[in-house]
Amino acid sequence: MLAEFRAIAELLPDALLLVSRAGVVLGANEAAGERLGAPVAALEGRALVELAGDPSLAELVASWLRSTGPLPGAFTLAGRAERVRCEGARLPGPEALLLLRLVAPEQPGNFALPSEKLAALNREALHRHTAEAQRERLIDELNRAVRLSETFVAVLGHDLRNPLGAVVAGATLALRRSEDAKVRGHLERVLRSARRMARMVEQLLDVSRVRLGRGIPLTRAEIDLCELVRQAAAETEPSHRQHRFDLRLPPRCEGDWDRDRLAQVLSNLLANACEHSEAEAVVTVELRASSTSASVAVHNPGPAIPPELLPSVFDAFASGAEGRGLGLGLHIACEIAQAHGGDIAVESAPDRGTTFTVTLPRRSAGATARTMTPLPQLLDDAAGPGRAGGAR
């Protein structure tokens, strides 16, 4: 019992004494020592009446030992005029030990046995453990639901590519063979819509790859980034004929990059620059290179991005409400830059326009951690054995 008392009493702020039937102090905690003005070692082994210097305390001890519940009392400290309030009760068990609680002047007389307080602590700990376990279970369920959703989008997007490819191929063939201007107009609209849908599907697939933890797949080769910038500007210009591109490029800038993925990044940044600036505006593209890295800055003089939107400009679906798409272009551009071991940043201020800057290392060291398993294997892994070998 003494060992249990010491283990429990040190956890509680109350000043506690464990007293034998004969009135000898068997144990005390630090709080009791501070209350009585003596070290714990000086308290243990001494008669309680010696510490108190109050003969009436013997009657109190006897009444406490007969009681099954806490009874209040008071005594005067030996050599001091201070009156100490206390509460005592007999502990359950054959030893007939007494638990005495010394009440500080400002402390309420709300007595509870250490075993009861320990039980309360255990209940609180159990409640916290149960709440934590429930929280972890909810998080696991949410993670499974999100992963199932991402897998579903990946499978759906993959399976949509075949019918979309058939629509594009059929519309292209019909457009070549038709000479009717009205029919050709309808076919051109079908072709534009199908290609736009195909781009959206590819964006969804890219986001699913990232969300499923596989990253953006890269096929690296030695390419000239200057040539790629010129090509992206030439491909963007027909859709934005009211804008002009000012390309500020060095003679060459070669590096180990994925051509198609960087073309995707550049096309997105150039199209965004045109869409968010007025007609006849000049979009400036500046490429700077060092021995280890290259950076491409795309600037448009249009209205500034609101400051509250800047922190989330690269988030998925952040700008889809504007009606230009799903709001995935900048998010995927950021993922592609990071897959190369680089990054993308934005600066925007009134009267200065907006500048997106992509920074890339010229060599692939340290960037392979974000490359990914090819999509067919990803879909087979996600769908399980029953799905392997399905439609491509």
C-alpha positions as CSV (number, residue, x, y, z in Angstrom):
1,M,0.0,0.0,0.0
2,L,2.9,2.4,0.8
3,A,4.4,2.0,-2.7
4,E,0.9,2.6,-4.3
5,F,0.4,5.6,-2.1
6,R,3.7,7.2,-3.1
7,A,3.1,6.5,-6.8
8,I,-0.3,8.1,-6.7
9,A,0.4,10.9,-4.2
10,E,3.2,12.3,-6.4
11,L,0.8,12.7,-9.3
12,L,-1.7,14.8,-7.2
13,P,-1.3,18.4,-6.1
14,D,-3.0,17.7,-2.7
15,A,-0.9,17.5,0.5
16,L,-1.4,13.9,1.6
17,L,-0.3,11.7,4.5
18,L,-0.6,8.0,4.9
19,V,-1.1,7.2,8.7
20,S,-1.1,3.8,10.5
21,R,-3.8,2.7,13.0
22,A,-1.4,3.8,15.7
23,G,-1.2,7.3,14.3
24,V,2.3,7.0,12.8
25,V,3.1,8.7,9.5
26,L,4.0,6.0,7.0
27,G,4.2,8.1,3.9
28,A,4.0,11.7,2.7
29,N,4.3,13.6,-0.6
30,E,6.2,16.8,-1.3
31,A,3.1,18.9,-1.1
32,A,2.6,17.6,2.5
33,G,6.2,18.5,3.4
34,E,5.7,22.0,2.1
35,R,2.4,22.4,4.0
36,L,4.0,21.2,7.3
37,G,7.3,22.9,6.8
38,A,9.5,19.8,7.0
39,P,11.2,17.4,4.5
40,V,9.3,14.3,3.6
41,A,12.0,12.2,5.3
42,A,11.5,14.1,8.6
43,L,7.8,13.4,8.5
44,E,7.8,9.7,7.8
45,G,8.1,7.5,10.9
46,R,6.9,10.2,13.4
47,A,3.7,10.2,15.3
48,L,1.1,12.5,13.9
49,V,0.4,14.1,17.4
50,E,4.1,15.0,17.6
51,L,3.9,16.9,14.4
52,A,0.7,18.6,15.4
53,G,1.4,19.2,19.1
54,D,-2.4,18.9,19.6
55,P,-3.6,16.2,22.0
56,S,-7.1,16.4,20.5
57,L,-5.7,15.1,17.2
58,A,-5.7,11.5,18.7
59,E,-9.5,11.7,18.9
60,L,-9.7,12.9,15.3
61,V,-7.6,10.0,14.2
62,A,-9.8,7.5,16.0
63,S,-12.9,9.0,14.4
64,W,-11.4,8.9,11.0
65,L,-10.4,5.3,11.3
66,R,-14.1,4.5,12.2
67,S,-15.4,6.4,9.2
68,T,-16.1,5.0,5.8
69,G,-16.1,8.4,4.2
70,P,-14.0,11.6,4.6
71,L,-14.6,13.6,7.7
72,P,-13.3,17.2,8.2
73,G,-11.1,18.3,11.1
74,A,-8.4,20.8,12.2
75,F,-5.3,20.9,14.3
76,T,-2.6,23.3,15.4
77,L,1.0,22.8,14.1
78,A,3.6,22.1,16.7
79,G,5.5,25.3,17.7
80,R,3.3,27.4,15.4
81,A,-0.1,29.1,15.9
82,E,-1.2,28.2,12.4
83,R,-4.4,26.2,12.3
84,V,-4.5,23.5,9.6
85,R,-7.7,22.2,8.2
86,C,-7.7,18.6,7.1
87,E,-9.9,15.7,6.0
88,G,-9.4,12.1,6.8
89,A,-10.8,8.7,5.9
90,R,-10.0,5.1,6.4
91,L,-8.6,3.3,3.3
92,P,-10.3,0.1,2.3
93,G,-8.2,-3.0,3.2
94,P,-7.3,-5.1,6.3
95,E,-4.4,-2.7,7.3
96,A,-6.9,0.0,8.5
97,L,-4.7,2.7,7.2
98,L,-5.7,6.3,7.3
99,L,-5.4,8.8,4.5
100,L,-5.1,12.4,5.6
101,R,-5.5,15.4,3.3
102,L,-4.2,18.8,4.5
103,V,-6.3,21.6,3.1
104,A,-4.5,24.9,2.2
105,P,-6.3,28.1,3.4
106,E,-7.4,28.9,-0.2
107,Q,-8.2,25.3,-1.1
108,P,-11.8,24.1,-1.2
109,G,-12.7,21.2,1.1
110,N,-13.5,18.8,-1.7
111,F,-12.0,15.5,-0.5
112,A,-11.4,12.5,-2.7
113,L,-9.3,9.4,-2.0
114,P,-6.2,9.0,-4.3
115,S,-7.8,5.8,-5.7
116,E,-10.8,7.8,-6.7
117,K,-8.6,10.5,-8.2
118,L,-6.6,7.9,-10.0
119,A,-9.8,6.4,-11.3
120,A,-10.8,9.8,-12.6
121,L,-7.4,10.2,-14.3
122,N,-7.8,6.8,-15.8
123,R,-11.2,7.7,-17.1
124,E,-9.9,10.9,-18.7
125,A,-6.9,9.0,-20.2
126,L,-9.3,6.4,-21.6
127,H,-11.6,9.1,-23.0
128,R,-8.7,10.7,-24.8
129,H,-7.4,7.3,-26.1
130,T,-10.9,6.5,-27.4
131,A,-11.2,9.9,-29.0
132,E,-7.8,9.6,-30.6
133,A,-8.5,6.1,-31.8
134,Q,-11.8,7.3,-33.4
135,R,-10.0,10.2,-35.0
136,E,-7.4,7.8,-36.5
137,R,-10.2,5.6,-37.7
138,L,-11.9,8.5,-39.4
139,I,-8.7,9.6,-41.0
140,D,-8.1,6.1,-42.4
141,E,-11.6,6.0,-43.8
142,L,-11.2,9.4,-45.4
143,N,-7.8,8.4,-46.9
144,R,-9.4,5.2,-48.3
145,A,-12.3,7.2,-49.8
146,V,-9.9,9.8,-51.3
147,R,-7.7,7.1,-52.7
148,L,-10.7,5.2,-54.2
149,S,-11.9,8.5,-55.7
150,E,-8.4,9.2,-57.2
151,T,-8.2,5.7,-58.6
152,F,-11.7,6.0,-60.1
153,V,-10.7,9.3,-61.8
154,A,-7.5,7.7,-63.1
155,V,-9.3,4.6,-64.5
156,L,-12.1,6.8,-66.0
157,G,-9.7,9.2,-67.6
158,H,-7.6,6.4,-69.1
159,D,-10.7,4.7,-70.5
160,L,-12.0,8.0,-72.0
161,R,-8.9,8.5,-74.1
162,N,-9.9,5.8,-76.6
163,P,-13.4,7.2,-77.5
164,L,-12.0,10.7,-77.6
165,G,-9.3,9.6,-79.9
166,A,-11.8,8.1,-82.2
167,V,-13.9,11.3,-82.2
168,V,-10.8,13.4,-83.1
169,A,-9.7,11.0,-85.8
170,G,-13.2,10.8,-87.3
171,A,-13.7,14.5,-87.2
172,T,-10.3,15.2,-88.8
173,L,-10.9,12.7,-91.6
174,A,-14.4,14.1,-92.3
175,L,-13.0,17.6,-92.3
176,R,-10.4,16.6,-95.0
177,R,-13.1,15.1,-97.2
178,S,-15.9,17.6,-96.8
179,E,-16.1,20.7,-99.0
180,D,-19.4,22.0,-97.6
181,A,-18.6,25.2,-95.6
182,K,-21.5,24.6,-93.2
183,V,-20.5,21.0,-92.5
184,R,-16.8,22.0,-92.1
185,G,-17.8,24.6,-89.5
186,H,-19.7,22.0,-87.5
187,L,-16.7,19.6,-87.8
188,E,-14.2,22.2,-86.7
189,R,-16.3,22.9,-83.6
190,V,-16.5,19.2,-82.9
191,L,-12.7,18.9,-83.3
192,R,-12.0,21.8,-81.1
193,S,-14.3,20.5,-78.3
194,A,-12.9,17.0,-78.5
195,R,-9.3,18.3,-78.3
196,R,-10.3,20.5,-75.3
197,M,-11.9,17.4,-73.7
198,A,-8.7,15.4,-74.4
199,R,-6.6,18.1,-72.7
200,M,-8.9,18.0,-69.6
201,V,-8.7,14.2,-69.5
202,E,-4.9,14.4,-69.6
203,Q,-4.9,17.0,-66.8
204,L,-7.1,14.8,-64.7
205,L,-4.8,11.9,-65.3
206,D,-1.8,14.0,-64.3
207,V,-3.5,15.1,-61.1
208,S,-4.5,11.5,-60.3
209,R,-0.9,10.4,-60.8
210,V,0.3,13.0,-58.3
211,R,-2.5,12.3,-55.8
212,L,-1.8,8.5,-55.9
213,G,1.8,9.3,-54.9
214,R,3.4,8.3,-58.2
215,G,4.4,11.8,-59.3
216,I,4.7,13.2,-62.8
217,P,6.4,10.8,-65.4
218,L,9.4,12.1,-67.2
219,T,11.1,11.0,-70.4
220,R,14.4,12.9,-70.3
221,A,16.6,13.8,-73.3
222,E,19.1,16.5,-74.2
223,I,17.1,19.4,-75.6
224,D,17.5,23.1,-76.4
225,L,15.2,25.1,-74.2
226,C,15.5,28.1,-76.4
227,E,14.1,26.2,-79.3
228,L,11.3,24.8,-77.1
229,V,10.3,28.4,-76.1
230,R,10.1,29.5,-79.7
231,Q,8.0,26.4,-80.6
232,A,5.6,27.0,-77.7
233,A,5.2,30.7,-78.7
234,A,4.5,29.7,-82.3
235,E,1.9,27.2,-81.3
236,T,0.2,29.6,-78.9
237,E,0.1,32.6,-81.3
238,P,-2.7,31.3,-83.6
239,S,-5.1,31.1,-80.7
240,H,-4.1,34.6,-79.4
241,R,-3.5,36.7,-82.5
242,Q,-4.2,39.9,-80.7
243,H,-1.2,39.4,-78.5
244,R,2.5,39.7,-79.4
245,F,5.4,37.7,-77.8
246,D,8.7,39.4,-77.0
247,L,11.2,36.5,-76.7
248,R,14.5,37.3,-75.0
249,L,16.6,34.3,-75.5
250,P,20.3,33.4,-75.5
251,P,21.6,31.6,-78.6
252,R,21.3,28.2,-76.9
253,C,20.4,26.6,-73.6
254,E,20.7,22.8,-73.5
255,G,19.8,20.6,-70.6
256,D,18.5,17.2,-69.6
257,W,14.7,17.7,-69.7
258,D,11.4,16.2,-70.8
259,R,10.5,18.0,-74.0
260,D,6.8,17.3,-74.0
261,R,6.3,18.1,-70.3
262,L,8.2,21.4,-70.6
263,A,6.2,22.3,-73.7
264,Q,3.1,21.7,-71.6
265,V,4.4,24.1,-68.9
266,L,5.3,26.8,-71.4
267,S,2.1,26.6,-73.4
268,N,0.1,26.9,-70.2
269,L,2.0,29.9,-69.0
270,L,1.9,31.7,-72.4
271,A,-1.9,31.0,-72.8
272,N,-2.5,32.2,-69.2
273,A,-0.5,35.4,-69.9
274,C,-2.6,36.1,-73.0
275,E,-5.9,35.4,-71.3
276,H,-5.1,37.6,-68.3
277,S,-4.0,40.7,-70.3
278,E,-5.7,43.0,-72.6
279,A,-5.7,42.7,-76.4
280,E,-2.6,44.1,-78.1
281,A,-0.6,43.5,-74.9
282,V,3.0,42.2,-75.2
283,V,3.8,39.0,-73.4
284,T,7.5,38.9,-72.5
285,V,9.4,35.6,-72.3
286,E,12.9,35.9,-70.9
287,L,15.3,32.9,-70.6
288,R,18.3,33.1,-68.4
289,A,20.9,30.4,-68.0
290,S,23.9,29.6,-65.8
291,S,26.2,26.6,-65.8
292,T,23.9,24.6,-63.5
293,S,20.3,26.0,-64.0
294,A,18.0,27.8,-66.4
295,S,15.0,30.0,-65.7
296,V,12.1,31.1,-67.9
297,A,10.1,34.1,-66.8
298,V,6.8,34.8,-68.5
299,H,5.4,38.3,-67.9
300,N,2.1,39.9,-68.8
301,P,1.2,43.5,-68.1
302,G,-2.4,42.7,-67.1
303,P,-4.2,43.2,-63.8
304,A,-2.4,41.9,-60.7
305,I,-3.5,38.7,-59.0
306,P,-5.3,39.6,-55.7
307,P,-3.0,39.1,-52.8
308,E,-5.3,36.7,-51.0
309,L,-5.2,34.4,-54.1
310,L,-1.5,34.3,-54.5
311,P,-0.8,31.5,-51.8
312,S,-3.3,29.2,-53.6
313,V,-2.5,30.0,-57.3
314,F,-0.8,26.6,-57.8
315,D,-3.4,24.6,-56.0
316,A,-5.5,22.1,-58.0
317,F,-8.9,23.5,-59.2
318,A,-8.0,26.9,-57.8
319,S,-9.1,28.8,-60.9
320,G,-11.6,26.6,-62.5
321,A,-14.5,28.9,-61.6
322,E,-13.4,31.3,-64.4
323,G,-14.7,29.0,-67.0
324,R,-11.4,28.5,-68.9
325,G,-11.0,24.9,-67.7
326,L,-10.6,22.8,-64.7
327,G,-8.1,25.1,-63.0
328,L,-5.4,22.4,-63.2
329,G,-2.9,24.0,-65.6
330,L,-0.7,25.9,-63.0
331,H,-1.0,23.0,-60.6
332,I,0.4,20.6,-63.1
333,A,3.0,23.1,-64.3
334,C,4.2,23.2,-60.7
335,E,4.3,19.4,-60.4
336,I,6.3,19.1,-63.7
337,A,8.8,21.7,-62.5
338,Q,9.3,19.9,-59.2
339,A,9.5,16.6,-61.0
340,H,12.5,18.0,-62.8
341,G,14.0,19.0,-59.5
342,G,13.1,22.7,-60.0
343,D,10.3,25.0,-59.0
344,I,7.9,27.7,-60.2
345,A,7.1,31.0,-58.5
346,V,4.8,34.0,-59.2
347,E,5.2,37.7,-58.6
348,S,2.2,40.0,-59.1
349,A,1.7,43.7,-58.2
350,P,-0.5,46.6,-59.5
351,D,1.1,48.6,-62.3
352,R,3.8,45.9,-62.7
353,G,1.7,42.9,-64.0
354,T,2.4,39.3,-63.3
355,T,5.5,37.2,-63.8
356,F,5.6,33.4,-63.6
357,T,9.2,32.1,-63.3
358,V,10.1,28.4,-63.9
359,T,13.6,27.4,-62.6
360,L,15.1,24.1,-63.7
361,P,18.5,22.4,-63.0
362,R,20.2,21.6,-66.3
363,R,21.0,18.1,-65.3
364,S,18.8,15.4,-63.7
365,A,20.8,14.7,-60.5
366,G,18.5,14.5,-57.5
367,A,15.3,14.9,-59.6
368,T,14.5,11.2,-60.2
369,A,12.6,10.8,-56.9
370,R,9.5,12.4,-58.4
371,T,9.4,10.2,-61.6
372,M,6.7,7.7,-61.9
373,T,5.7,4.2,-63.1
374,P,4.0,4.3,-66.5
375,L,0.3,4.8,-66.4
376,P,-0.8,1.3,-67.6
377,Q,1.1,-0.2,-64.7
378,L,-0.4,2.3,-62.3
379,L,-3.9,1.4,-63.4
380,D,-3.2,-2.3,-63.2
381,D,-1.8,-1.9,-59.7
382,A,-4.7,0.3,-58.6
383,A,-7.4,-1.9,-60.1
384,G,-6.1,-5.2,-59.0
385,P,-5.8,-8.6,-60.8
386,G,-9.3,-8.5,-62.1
387,R,-8.6,-5.2,-64.0
388,A,-5.2,-6.0,-65.4
389,G,-5.1,-6.2,-69.2
390,G,-8.3,-4.1,-69.6
391,A,-8.9,-1.5,-72.2
392,R,-6.1,0.9,-73.0
